[in-house]
Structure formats: structure tokens, C-alpha cells
Amino acid sequence: MYFKKGQLEIGITMMTLLVFIILLIVSLVFYFRLAQGSIKETQQEILDEKYSGLLDALINLPELRYSLSGAEKNCLDAVKLQNFQVITKNSLARSEYYNNLLGDVNAIWIDAIDISGDKVVKKKNEYLIYRNQGNGLIYSSPVSICDGDKFEIGILNIQIK
Amino acid sequence: MYNKKGIEITFSWIFAIIAGTLIFLFFIGFAADNMDLFGKLTAMRVSEEMNSAFTGLKTGLVSTSLSFNKEIKLQFKCIGEKKEKLIVGYRSGKNLYDNLVFSPEELNGNEFLLMTKSWNVPYKVDNFIFISDNRKYSLNGLNQNEFDKLKNDLPDDFKSLIERNTGNGKIIEFKSDNSPNTCNKLTNDIVYYFIDTNNGEMYGKICTKNMENKSPLDFYGDDMIYAAIFGDQFDCLYPLIGEKFNIMRDVYLQKIGRITGCDKGGLQNAITSMDTINKIQTYFDSIDTKNKALIGKGCNVF
């Protein structure tokens, strides 16, 4: 039994095609795995930027910021912090406004830091600002809190879905 | 009769074209993703970073410029009520939920002017953010003193953009008169204004070109006038301004409720009564005076 020249050449072409497709699939798999890693990295970078921005936004909200004689001070207002949950749930439209602003945030709270002498005590959940159900990644930033003449240091935390 | 050799040549060509096209598309895709050929990634980054920058501008008063390496198109579009979207190029959009950004609807260039102004009633409600390119704004109908007052409150870069009665660029007409009950079809925005004799602030009503047959919008303070001058979004962002106004009113009523040891009745009543923007003029000075009196007694509200 023997092959005709034409059949042989078709066989060679098919083999070439097969090898090409295998190489193509291998390179595509390799490329997409690399790309996936890069996408995840970029996604994490964007999320870090977004939530650092949200921490900044919270610190700068006039709803939370302390002011004296109309001039804003560089600290959060203890009384405003205590009232914030009431303000956000005042109406359906208000809840929607804050849901849009806070997006996929589960919870916002401040742990107060109490420094007396050599002791540093962290008072957890001193100010619970916003609460939904769930667990998730936590982003934090140090803040100062003003309450009249009193001054406190705290850690502002946001928990992401 | 078949020409087998002919079929073989055609098959090789088809194979070469398909294989070549696949390889070519693969490299084009690779280049597009990694070199950001169509600017998609840049646009996404720019919109994300601009939104973060706007958020950072909520405190403090800033006058600066935004510079980009290449020519860029920015669009600040209203999407329904209370929502503004930043579109960079034609590709990436970002909702600016909480930031009140007033600018022409479309900006082209590689450098834009930016300033912030705090809207106080007299407590701070929010910072307004203004963006413009080098286009002119003609304020028609103001007398020289009124024009100078508006101009002098602006940073230098923005001062050069506004002119009086020249008719260059965007025209905003000022009428020291009562507004009609509903806005007419307009070619230019109209500000119906009066001057608060206590503090020199302007107040009144505004009709924009988009408000035909709608009720004019109340304003108080130069900052709101700047919003109408520099922004094409005044009427659509107005409900958001109103929402922020109500939020801050509630914030201070709640805060007053928690204050003990001082007679805060007068301030509480004044803030309670100032429930709409058109009542700011009536209660502005009274609230300011009463707050200062409370601070003197060691009870700070704002």
C-alpha cells in the first residue's frame, strides 16, 4: 500500500495545521494566564485607590467634620459621629443617597485610642457610624476627634463587601 | 476534469491567510492591551483619579490647574436628577455621586482651570467644584460694583474669564427684578437677583436655558451664582444641592439636640425655620449671630 503524492501533501498540511493549532492554544493559555494575573493586580490597585479615596471622602464630609465659627477644623466632630446613623436613615431618598456614596461598604466605625501615661488602650467600636450586614476586607486611617475642648485620637475603619 | 494541483495551491493560500490573520489579531490584541493603544485604560484611570481628586477637594479652598500630557476631552453630563457623570474621551464614565462639579458640558484641551468654593448658609453645606477651559463668560446687566464684587472673589485665573457686557462666550443675563412664575424659552441663562443689605450677598432666582415652563430656582450667595455661570449643570444638580442643604440642616439640628448647659432655643428655632433655600436670606444673619453667642458661652454648634 502506498500514498499518492497529493494525499501525502494533504497529510503534511494537516499535520502542520494541527501543530499550529496546538501552539496557538498553548500560547493563548499562557497569555491569558499572564493577563489574568495582571488584571487581578490592576483591579486590586484600583480598589486600594478607591477605598483610600473613600476614607479621605469620609474624613472630609461636612456631615462629620468639626467646625468652629464656620471654619472647618482638622478633626471629626464627636457629636456628628454619634448622630450620623440617624442622619443617613432619615428617609428613603437619604438612604439611597448614602448607599450611592458609600457603595459596597458594609460598615464604618472608629476605634478610639486612649493614651493615659504609658498605657495605650484601643476602645473598639467607640463610634459606630454606618452598619450593614456582612464581613469583608478592612481599610483604616488614623483620625482625630474633637468634642468641645476634648481631643481624641482614633482609627477610622471601613469594611468592604 | 479536476485540477488537483490547483486545489492544493488554493488550500495552502486559505490556510496561510487564516493562520496569518490569527497571528496578526493576536499581536494587535496584545499591543492594544499592553500599550493602551485606544486610550481605554488611560481614560479609566483619569476618570477614577479625577473623582478621587474631587473628593479630596471637599475641604479647603483651592485654585489650581489640571494638566494632561495630551489633548483630552472631558464631558460632565447630567444623568437624570442629582447624578452627574464624568466621561473621559468617549470611553470611560464615572458617576460623581457626591461631588458637585460645575463646568461646561464639554471641555477639550490639555489644561483646565479648577477652583473650589464653600457654600455656607452660614454653616458649611458643601464645597462646589468649578472647572473651565479658557472660554469667556459675559455677565450682562450688572453694574460695575456688583460685577467687581463677583470678580474679586474669584482666583486670578478665573478672574480673566469673566467680562461685563461684552457678549463673548457664554452669556448670563442679570436682572435686578422679581422672576416670572415660570421660566420662558431662553437663549441665555437669567439671574433675577437682589442684594442682601446685611452682608452684601446676592439672592434671588435663576432660570436656565433648559428650564422652559419650569419654576425658577432659588439661590443664595455668590457661590451659587458661580455655579450658574461656570456650570451647564446648575438645574440638574439643583436637587442634589437641595439634598445636601437638608442633610446639613438635619446634622446641626441633631447636634443642637445633644448640647446641654446652654440656651440653644433661638438657634434651634432659626435652623428649623430655614427649611428651604429661599428662606436662607431671612435666617442667615440670625443663625450666624446666635451661633457666635453660643460659642461665647462654650457651646459650639458650627
Interface residues (C-beta under 8 A of the other chain):
Chain A: G6 E9 I10 T13 T16 L17 F20 L24 S27 L28 Y31 A35 I46 E49 K50 S52 G53 L54 D56 A57 N60 L61 P62 E63 R65 S67 L68 S69 G70 E72 D77 V79 K80 Q82 N83 V86 I87 N90 A93 R94 Y97 N100 L101 G148
Chain B: K4 E8 F11 S12 F15 A19 L22 F26 F30 D33 E48 E49 N51 S52 T55 G56 K58 T59 K82 N95 Y97 D98 N120 P122 Y123 K124 V125 D126 E243 I247 M248 D250 V251 Q254 K255 R258 I259 D288 N291 K292 I295 G298 N300 F302
